[in-house]
Amino acid sequence: MQIKKIHHVAYRCKNAKETVEWYGKYLNMRFILAIAENEVPSTKEPDPYMHVFLDAGNGNVLAFFELPTRPEMGRDTNTPTWVQHLALEVDSVDDLMRTKATLEADGISVVGPTDHTIFKSIYFFDPNGHRLELAANTATPDMSKKLDDVKWAMLEEWDRTKKAPQHAQWMHDGSYQAN
C-alpha cells in the first residue's frame, strides 16, 4: 500500500463559526464541508460535535471539531509552544509579508520573518491557540541536493548522540557555497 495523500488534518476549535471565518479572512481558505452529529460514528459514543472542513489548496484539507460538551481544550504542557504547529506554504516572500501586515493590522502578533536559509517564514496563533507558520521556499536546487545528500547521516548521528549534527551547518553560519 502507498498513501495517496493526506485526506485531512483535524484539530479542535473553540468555536466552529469563528474558526471558519478567521481562516477565510486571513488565509483565504474556503469553507467546503460541515458535518454535525450527536454520536461519534467510529465509537458510537454520545458526544455532539460540529466538524468543519476548509480548502487549504491543492487538494489539502484542514478540519476542526467543536466539542461543546467537553472541558475547554488545553495543550501538551510538556512540549514547548514552538514545537506543535501547522506550516502552510505560500507562493512568495511577498505573499508572506502581505499576510503579516494584514494580521498585524488586526492586532494579531506575528513572529518573523525568520530566515531558515531554504525558506522564510512567519509564525502566529489562530483564535484557538494553534500555532501556524506560513513559509515561502527560497532554496536553490543545489541547496536541496546538499540537504538530501546528508539527511540519513544526520539522522543516524542524531540517533546515536542526541546532539545536533553539523552536516548542514552552512544553513546557519552563512558559509553556503554553490557547486
Rosetta constraint file for C-alpha pairs under 8 A:
AtomPair CA 6 CA 60 HARMONIC 7.09 0.50
AtomPair CA 7 CA 60 HARMONIC 7.04 0.50
AtomPair CA 7 CA 61 HARMONIC 6.67 0.50
AtomPair CA 8 CA 60 HARMONIC 6.62 0.50
AtomPair CA 8 CA 61 HARMONIC 4.68 0.50
AtomPair CA 8 CA 62 HARMONIC 5.60 0.50
AtomPair CA 8 CA 63 HARMONIC 6.51 0.50
AtomPair CA 9 CA 61 HARMONIC 6.63 0.50
AtomPair CA 9 CA 62 HARMONIC 5.20 0.50
AtomPair CA 9 CA 63 HARMONIC 5.87 0.50
AtomPair CA 10 CA 62 HARMONIC 6.17 0.50
AtomPair CA 10 CA 63 HARMONIC 4.45 0.50
AtomPair CA 10 CA 64 HARMONIC 5.18 0.50
AtomPair CA 10 CA 65 HARMONIC 7.17 0.50
AtomPair CA 11 CA 63 HARMONIC 6.36 0.50
AtomPair CA 11 CA 64 HARMONIC 4.78 0.50
AtomPair CA 11 CA 65 HARMONIC 6.32 0.50
AtomPair CA 12 CA 64 HARMONIC 5.17 0.50
AtomPair CA 12 CA 65 HARMONIC 4.68 0.50
AtomPair CA 12 CA 66 HARMONIC 6.06 0.50
AtomPair CA 12 CA 67 HARMONIC 7.65 0.50
AtomPair CA 12 CA 73 HARMONIC 7.56 0.50
AtomPair CA 12 CA 128 HARMONIC 7.88 0.50
AtomPair CA 13 CA 19 HARMONIC 6.98 0.50
AtomPair CA 13 CA 64 HARMONIC 5.81 0.50
AtomPair CA 13 CA 65 HARMONIC 5.74 0.50
AtomPair CA 13 CA 66 HARMONIC 5.22 0.50
AtomPair CA 13 CA 67 HARMONIC 7.83 0.50
AtomPair CA 13 CA 128 HARMONIC 5.47 0.50
AtomPair CA 14 CA 19 HARMONIC 7.88 0.50
AtomPair CA 14 CA 66 HARMONIC 5.98 0.50
AtomPair CA 14 CA 67 HARMONIC 7.76 0.50
AtomPair CA 14 CA 72 HARMONIC 7.76 0.50
AtomPair CA 14 CA 73 HARMONIC 7.62 0.50
AtomPair CA 14 CA 127 HARMONIC 7.96 0.50
AtomPair CA 14 CA 128 HARMONIC 5.78 0.50
AtomPair CA 15 CA 19 HARMONIC 6.10 0.50
AtomPair CA 15 CA 66 HARMONIC 6.00 0.50
AtomPair CA 16 CA 20 HARMONIC 6.14 0.50
AtomPair CA 16 CA 50 HARMONIC 6.96 0.50
AtomPair CA 16 CA 51 HARMONIC 7.72 0.50
AtomPair CA 16 CA 52 HARMONIC 6.82 0.50
AtomPair CA 16 CA 64 HARMONIC 7.15 0.50
AtomPair CA 16 CA 65 HARMONIC 7.12 0.50
AtomPair CA 16 CA 66 HARMONIC 5.68 0.50
AtomPair CA 17 CA 21 HARMONIC 6.21 0.50
AtomPair CA 18 CA 22 HARMONIC 6.02 0.50
AtomPair CA 18 CA 127 HARMONIC 7.99 0.50
AtomPair CA 19 CA 23 HARMONIC 6.15 0.50
AtomPair CA 19 CA 127 HARMONIC 6.99 0.50
AtomPair CA 19 CA 128 HARMONIC 7.71 0.50
AtomPair CA 20 CA 24 HARMONIC 6.13 0.50
AtomPair CA 20 CA 31 HARMONIC 6.45 0.50
AtomPair CA 20 CA 52 HARMONIC 7.55 0.50
AtomPair CA 20 CA 54 HARMONIC 7.39 0.50
AtomPair CA 21 CA 25 HARMONIC 6.07 0.50
AtomPair CA 22 CA 26 HARMONIC 6.07 0.50
AtomPair CA 22 CA 27 HARMONIC 7.85 0.50
AtomPair CA 22 CA 126 HARMONIC 7.80 0.50
AtomPair CA 22 CA 127 HARMONIC 7.70 0.50
AtomPair CA 23 CA 27 HARMONIC 5.17 0.50
AtomPair CA 23 CA 28 HARMONIC 6.42 0.50
AtomPair CA 23 CA 29 HARMONIC 5.61 0.50
AtomPair CA 24 CA 28 HARMONIC 4.50 0.50
AtomPair CA 24 CA 29 HARMONIC 4.62 0.50
AtomPair CA 24 CA 30 HARMONIC 5.88 0.50
AtomPair CA 24 CA 31 HARMONIC 7.39 0.50
AtomPair CA 25 CA 29 HARMONIC 7.79 0.50
AtomPair CA 26 CA 99 HARMONIC 7.15 0.50
AtomPair CA 26 CA 102 HARMONIC 7.45 0.50
AtomPair CA 26 CA 103 HARMONIC 7.00 0.50
AtomPair CA 27 CA 99 HARMONIC 7.91 0.50
AtomPair CA 29 CA 54 HARMONIC 5.74 0.50
AtomPair CA 29 CA 55 HARMONIC 5.25 0.50
AtomPair CA 29 CA 56 HARMONIC 5.59 0.50
AtomPair CA 29 CA 57 HARMONIC 7.71 0.50
AtomPair CA 30 CA 54 HARMONIC 5.50 0.50
AtomPair CA 30 CA 55 HARMONIC 5.17 0.50
AtomPair CA 30 CA 56 HARMONIC 7.64 0.50
AtomPair CA 31 CA 52 HARMONIC 7.55 0.50
AtomPair CA 31 CA 53 HARMONIC 6.14 0.50
AtomPair CA 31 CA 54 HARMONIC 4.65 0.50
AtomPair CA 31 CA 55 HARMONIC 6.47 0.50
AtomPair CA 32 CA 52 HARMONIC 7.84 0.50
AtomPair CA 32 CA 53 HARMONIC 5.67 0.50
AtomPair CA 32 CA 54 HARMONIC 5.52 0.50
AtomPair CA 32 CA 55 HARMONIC 6.37 0.50
AtomPair CA 33 CA 52 HARMONIC 5.81 0.50
AtomPair CA 33 CA 53 HARMONIC 5.04 0.50
AtomPair CA 33 CA 54 HARMONIC 7.23 0.50
AtomPair CA 34 CA 50 HARMONIC 7.00 0.50
AtomPair CA 34 CA 51 HARMONIC 5.63 0.50
AtomPair CA 34 CA 52 HARMONIC 4.50 0.50
AtomPair CA 34 CA 53 HARMONIC 6.31 0.50
AtomPair CA 35 CA 50 HARMONIC 5.97 0.50
AtomPair CA 35 CA 51 HARMONIC 5.01 0.50
AtomPair CA 35 CA 52 HARMONIC 6.46 0.50
AtomPair CA 36 CA 48 HARMONIC 7.36 0.50
AtomPair CA 36 CA 49 HARMONIC 5.63 0.50
AtomPair CA 36 CA 50 HARMONIC 4.48 0.50
AtomPair CA 36 CA 51 HARMONIC 6.01 0.50
AtomPair CA 37 CA 47 HARMONIC 7.85 0.50
AtomPair CA 37 CA 48 HARMONIC 5.53 0.50
AtomPair CA 37 CA 49 HARMONIC 5.73 0.50
AtomPair CA 37 CA 50 HARMONIC 6.93 0.50
AtomPair CA 38 CA 46 HARMONIC 6.01 0.50
AtomPair CA 38 CA 47 HARMONIC 5.50 0.50
AtomPair CA 38 CA 48 HARMONIC 3.82 0.50
AtomPair CA 38 CA 49 HARMONIC 6.45 0.50
AtomPair CA 39 CA 44 HARMONIC 5.59 0.50
AtomPair CA 39 CA 45 HARMONIC 5.49 0.50
AtomPair CA 39 CA 46 HARMONIC 4.35 0.50
AtomPair CA 39 CA 47 HARMONIC 5.17 0.50
AtomPair CA 39 CA 48 HARMONIC 5.93 0.50
AtomPair CA 40 CA 44 HARMONIC 4.96 0.50
AtomPair CA 40 CA 45 HARMONIC 5.27 0.50
AtomPair CA 40 CA 46 HARMONIC 6.42 0.50
AtomPair CA 40 CA 47 HARMONIC 6.22 0.50
AtomPair CA 40 CA 48 HARMONIC 7.61 0.50
AtomPair CA 41 CA 45 HARMONIC 7.82 0.50
AtomPair CA 47 CA 67 HARMONIC 7.65 0.50
AtomPair CA 47 CA 69 HARMONIC 7.17 0.50
AtomPair CA 48 CA 67 HARMONIC 6.65 0.50
AtomPair CA 48 CA 68 HARMONIC 7.27 0.50
AtomPair CA 48 CA 69 HARMONIC 7.26 0.50
AtomPair CA 49 CA 65 HARMONIC 6.47 0.50
AtomPair CA 49 CA 66 HARMONIC 5.60 0.50
AtomPair CA 49 CA 67 HARMONIC 4.97 0.50
AtomPair CA 49 CA 68 HARMONIC 6.95 0.50
AtomPair CA 50 CA 65 HARMONIC 5.61 0.50
AtomPair CA 50 CA 66 HARMONIC 5.17 0.50
AtomPair CA 50 CA 67 HARMONIC 6.98 0.50
AtomPair CA 51 CA 63 HARMONIC 6.88 0.50
AtomPair CA 51 CA 64 HARMONIC 5.60 0.50
AtomPair CA 51 CA 65 HARMONIC 4.50 0.50
AtomPair CA 51 CA 66 HARMONIC 6.55 0.50
AtomPair CA 52 CA 63 HARMONIC 5.44 0.50
AtomPair CA 52 CA 64 HARMONIC 5.34 0.50
AtomPair CA 52 CA 65 HARMONIC 6.58 0.50
AtomPair CA 53 CA 61 HARMONIC 6.48 0.50
AtomPair CA 53 CA 62 HARMONIC 5.81 0.50
AtomPair CA 53 CA 63 HARMONIC 4.26 0.50
AtomPair CA 53 CA 64 HARMONIC 6.64 0.50
AtomPair CA 54 CA 61 HARMONIC 5.62 0.50
AtomPair CA 54 CA 62 HARMONIC 5.17 0.50
AtomPair CA 54 CA 63 HARMONIC 6.01 0.50
AtomPair CA 55 CA 59 HARMONIC 7.30 0.50
AtomPair CA 55 CA 60 HARMONIC 6.32 0.50
AtomPair CA 55 CA 61 HARMONIC 5.02 0.50
AtomPair CA 55 CA 62 HARMONIC 6.61 0.50
AtomPair CA 56 CA 60 HARMONIC 5.07 0.50
AtomPair CA 56 CA 61 HARMONIC 5.29 0.50
AtomPair CA 56 CA 62 HARMONIC 6.25 0.50
AtomPair CA 57 CA 61 HARMONIC 7.46 0.50
AtomPair CA 79 CA 83 HARMONIC 6.78 0.50
AtomPair CA 79 CA 84 HARMONIC 7.65 0.50
AtomPair CA 80 CA 84 HARMONIC 7.62 0.50
AtomPair CA 81 CA 131 HARMONIC 7.54 0.50
AtomPair CA 82 CA 131 HARMONIC 7.37 0.50
AtomPair CA 84 CA 131 HARMONIC 6.92 0.50
AtomPair CA 85 CA 130 HARMONIC 6.62 0.50
AtomPair CA 85 CA 131 HARMONIC 4.74 0.50
AtomPair CA 85 CA 132 HARMONIC 5.38 0.50
AtomPair CA 85 CA 133 HARMONIC 6.88 0.50
AtomPair CA 86 CA 130 HARMONIC 7.88 0.50
AtomPair CA 86 CA 131 HARMONIC 6.57 0.50
AtomPair CA 86 CA 132 HARMONIC 4.96 0.50
AtomPair CA 86 CA 133 HARMONIC 6.05 0.50
AtomPair CA 87 CA 132 HARMONIC 5.86 0.50
AtomPair CA 87 CA 133 HARMONIC 4.39 0.50
AtomPair CA 87 CA 134 HARMONIC 5.72 0.50
AtomPair CA 87 CA 135 HARMONIC 6.76 0.50
AtomPair CA 88 CA 132 HARMONIC 7.58 0.50
AtomPair CA 88 CA 133 HARMONIC 6.07 0.50
AtomPair CA 88 CA 134 HARMONIC 4.93 0.50
AtomPair CA 88 CA 135 HARMONIC 6.09 0.50
AtomPair CA 89 CA 134 HARMONIC 5.74 0.50
AtomPair CA 89 CA 135 HARMONIC 4.80 0.50
AtomPair CA 89 CA 136 HARMONIC 5.89 0.50
AtomPair CA 89 CA 137 HARMONIC 7.68 0.50
AtomPair CA 90 CA 95 HARMONIC 6.67 0.50
AtomPair CA 90 CA 96 HARMONIC 6.84 0.50
AtomPair CA 90 CA 134 HARMONIC 6.51 0.50
AtomPair CA 90 CA 135 HARMONIC 5.93 0.50
AtomPair CA 90 CA 136 HARMONIC 5.32 0.50
AtomPair CA 91 CA 95 HARMONIC 6.57 0.50
AtomPair CA 91 CA 136 HARMONIC 6.10 0.50
AtomPair CA 91 CA 137 HARMONIC 7.83 0.50
AtomPair CA 92 CA 96 HARMONIC 6.42 0.50
AtomPair CA 92 CA 136 HARMONIC 5.17 0.50
AtomPair CA 92 CA 137 HARMONIC 7.25 0.50
AtomPair CA 93 CA 97 HARMONIC 6.19 0.50
AtomPair CA 93 CA 120 HARMONIC 7.02 0.50
AtomPair CA 93 CA 136 HARMONIC 5.48 0.50
AtomPair CA 94 CA 98 HARMONIC 6.16 0.50
AtomPair CA 95 CA 99 HARMONIC 6.16 0.50
AtomPair CA 96 CA 100 HARMONIC 6.19 0.50
AtomPair CA 96 CA 121 HARMONIC 7.25 0.50
AtomPair CA 96 CA 122 HARMONIC 7.24 0.50
AtomPair CA 96 CA 134 HARMONIC 6.73 0.50
AtomPair CA 96 CA 135 HARMONIC 7.21 0.50
AtomPair CA 96 CA 136 HARMONIC 6.87 0.50
AtomPair CA 97 CA 101 HARMONIC 6.20 0.50
AtomPair CA 97 CA 113 HARMONIC 7.85 0.50
AtomPair CA 98 CA 102 HARMONIC 6.31 0.50
AtomPair CA 99 CA 103 HARMONIC 6.13 0.50
AtomPair CA 100 CA 104 HARMONIC 6.09 0.50
AtomPair CA 100 CA 110 HARMONIC 6.67 0.50
AtomPair CA 100 CA 122 HARMONIC 7.31 0.50
AtomPair CA 101 CA 105 HARMONIC 5.96 0.50
AtomPair CA 102 CA 106 HARMONIC 6.58 0.50
AtomPair CA 103 CA 107 HARMONIC 6.59 0.50
AtomPair CA 103 CA 108 HARMONIC 5.16 0.50
AtomPair CA 103 CA 109 HARMONIC 7.38 0.50
AtomPair CA 103 CA 110 HARMONIC 7.39 0.50
AtomPair CA 104 CA 108 HARMONIC 4.92 0.50
AtomPair CA 104 CA 109 HARMONIC 6.04 0.50
AtomPair CA 104 CA 110 HARMONIC 6.71 0.50
AtomPair CA 108 CA 124 HARMONIC 7.36 0.50
AtomPair CA 108 CA 125 HARMONIC 7.88 0.50
AtomPair CA 109 CA 124 HARMONIC 6.22 0.50
AtomPair CA 109 CA 125 HARMONIC 7.82 0.50
AtomPair CA 110 CA 122 HARMONIC 6.56 0.50
AtomPair CA 110 CA 123 HARMONIC 5.61 0.50
AtomPair CA 110 CA 124 HARMONIC 4.91 0.50
AtomPair CA 111 CA 122 HARMONIC 5.60 0.50
AtomPair CA 111 CA 123 HARMONIC 5.04 0.50
AtomPair CA 111 CA 124 HARMONIC 6.48 0.50
AtomPair CA 112 CA 121 HARMONIC 6.55 0.50
AtomPair CA 112 CA 122 HARMONIC 4.67 0.50
AtomPair CA 112 CA 123 HARMONIC 6.57 0.50
AtomPair CA 113 CA 120 HARMONIC 6.18 0.50
AtomPair CA 113 CA 121 HARMONIC 5.18 0.50
AtomPair CA 113 CA 122 HARMONIC 4.80 0.50
AtomPair CA 113 CA 123 HARMONIC 7.97 0.50
AtomPair CA 114 CA 120 HARMONIC 5.49 0.50
AtomPair CA 114 CA 121 HARMONIC 5.25 0.50
AtomPair CA 114 CA 122 HARMONIC 6.30 0.50
AtomPair CA 115 CA 119 HARMONIC 6.40 0.50
AtomPair CA 115 CA 120 HARMONIC 4.58 0.50
AtomPair CA 115 CA 121 HARMONIC 6.75 0.50
AtomPair CA 116 CA 120 HARMONIC 5.69 0.50
AtomPair CA 116 CA 121 HARMONIC 7.67 0.50
AtomPair CA 116 CA 171 HARMONIC 7.25 0.50
AtomPair CA 116 CA 172 HARMONIC 7.84 0.50
AtomPair CA 117 CA 138 HARMONIC 7.01 0.50
AtomPair CA 117 CA 139 HARMONIC 6.98 0.50
AtomPair CA 117 CA 171 HARMONIC 5.67 0.50
AtomPair CA 117 CA 172 HARMONIC 7.48 0.50
AtomPair CA 118 CA 137 HARMONIC 6.11 0.50
AtomPair CA 118 CA 138 HARMONIC 4.98 0.50
AtomPair CA 118 CA 139 HARMONIC 4.09 0.50
AtomPair CA 118 CA 140 HARMONIC 7.59 0.50
AtomPair CA 118 CA 143 HARMONIC 7.32 0.50
AtomPair CA 118 CA 144 HARMONIC 7.93 0.50
AtomPair CA 118 CA 171 HARMONIC 7.75 0.50
AtomPair CA 119 CA 135 HARMONIC 6.29 0.50
AtomPair CA 119 CA 136 HARMONIC 5.40 0.50
AtomPair CA 119 CA 137 HARMONIC 4.13 0.50
AtomPair CA 119 CA 138 HARMONIC 4.65 0.50
AtomPair CA 119 CA 139 HARMONIC 6.32 0.50
AtomPair CA 120 CA 135 HARMONIC 5.61 0.50
AtomPair CA 120 CA 136 HARMONIC 5.36 0.50
AtomPair CA 120 CA 137 HARMONIC 6.53 0.50
AtomPair CA 120 CA 138 HARMONIC 6.96 0.50
AtomPair CA 121 CA 133 HARMONIC 6.41 0.50
AtomPair CA 121 CA 134 HARMONIC 5.35 0.50
AtomPair CA 121 CA 135 HARMONIC 4.24 0.50
AtomPair CA 121 CA 136 HARMONIC 6.28 0.50
AtomPair CA 122 CA 133 HARMONIC 5.56 0.50
AtomPair CA 122 CA 134 HARMONIC 5.44 0.50
AtomPair CA 122 CA 135 HARMONIC 6.78 0.50
AtomPair CA 123 CA 131 HARMONIC 6.92 0.50
AtomPair CA 123 CA 132 HARMONIC 5.63 0.50
AtomPair CA 123 CA 133 HARMONIC 4.52 0.50
AtomPair CA 123 CA 134 HARMONIC 6.65 0.50
AtomPair CA 124 CA 131 HARMONIC 5.72 0.50
AtomPair CA 124 CA 132 HARMONIC 5.44 0.50
AtomPair CA 124 CA 133 HARMONIC 6.67 0.50
AtomPair CA 125 CA 129 HARMONIC 5.47 0.50
AtomPair CA 125 CA 130 HARMONIC 5.37 0.50
AtomPair CA 125 CA 131 HARMONIC 4.41 0.50
AtomPair CA 125 CA 132 HARMONIC 5.76 0.50
AtomPair CA 126 CA 130 HARMONIC 5.46 0.50
AtomPair CA 126 CA 131 HARMONIC 6.56 0.50
AtomPair CA 126 CA 132 HARMONIC 7.03 0.50
AtomPair CA 139 CA 143 HARMONIC 5.85 0.50
AtomPair CA 139 CA 144 HARMONIC 6.45 0.50
AtomPair CA 140 CA 144 HARMONIC 6.41 0.50
AtomPair CA 141 CA 145 HARMONIC 6.20 0.50
AtomPair CA 142 CA 146 HARMONIC 6.18 0.50
AtomPair CA 142 CA 178 HARMONIC 6.52 0.50
AtomPair CA 142 CA 179 HARMONIC 7.04 0.50
AtomPair CA 143 CA 147 HARMONIC 6.32 0.50
AtomPair CA 143 CA 178 HARMONIC 7.68 0.50
AtomPair CA 144 CA 148 HARMONIC 6.09 0.50
AtomPair CA 145 CA 149 HARMONIC 6.02 0.50
AtomPair CA 146 CA 150 HARMONIC 6.72 0.50
AtomPair CA 146 CA 168 HARMONIC 7.93 0.50
AtomPair CA 147 CA 151 HARMONIC 6.10 0.50
AtomPair CA 147 CA 168 HARMONIC 6.80 0.50
AtomPair CA 150 CA 154 HARMONIC 6.04 0.50
AtomPair CA 150 CA 167 HARMONIC 6.49 0.50
AtomPair CA 150 CA 168 HARMONIC 7.63 0.50
AtomPair CA 151 CA 155 HARMONIC 6.19 0.50
AtomPair CA 152 CA 156 HARMONIC 6.09 0.50
AtomPair CA 153 CA 157 HARMONIC 6.12 0.50
AtomPair CA 154 CA 158 HARMONIC 6.04 0.50
AtomPair CA 154 CA 165 HARMONIC 5.69 0.50
AtomPair CA 154 CA 166 HARMONIC 7.91 0.50
AtomPair CA 154 CA 167 HARMONIC 6.58 0.50
AtomPair CA 155 CA 159 HARMONIC 6.05 0.50
AtomPair CA 156 CA 160 HARMONIC 6.39 0.50
AtomPair CA 157 CA 161 HARMONIC 6.04 0.50
AtomPair CA 157 CA 162 HARMONIC 7.65 0.50
AtomPair CA 157 CA 163 HARMONIC 7.93 0.50
AtomPair CA 157 CA 165 HARMONIC 6.41 0.50
AtomPair CA 158 CA 162 HARMONIC 4.73 0.50
AtomPair CA 158 CA 163 HARMONIC 5.77 0.50
AtomPair CA 158 CA 164 HARMONIC 6.36 0.50
AtomPair CA 158 CA 165 HARMONIC 6.37 0.50
AtomPair CA 169 CA 173 HARMONIC 6.28 0.50
AtomPair CA 170 CA 174 HARMONIC 5.75 0.50
AtomPair CA 170 CA 175 HARMONIC 4.86 0.50
AtomPair CA 170 CA 176 HARMONIC 4.96 0.50
AtomPair CA 171 CA 175 HARMONIC 7.55 0.50
AtomPair CA 171 CA 176 HARMONIC 6.82 0.50
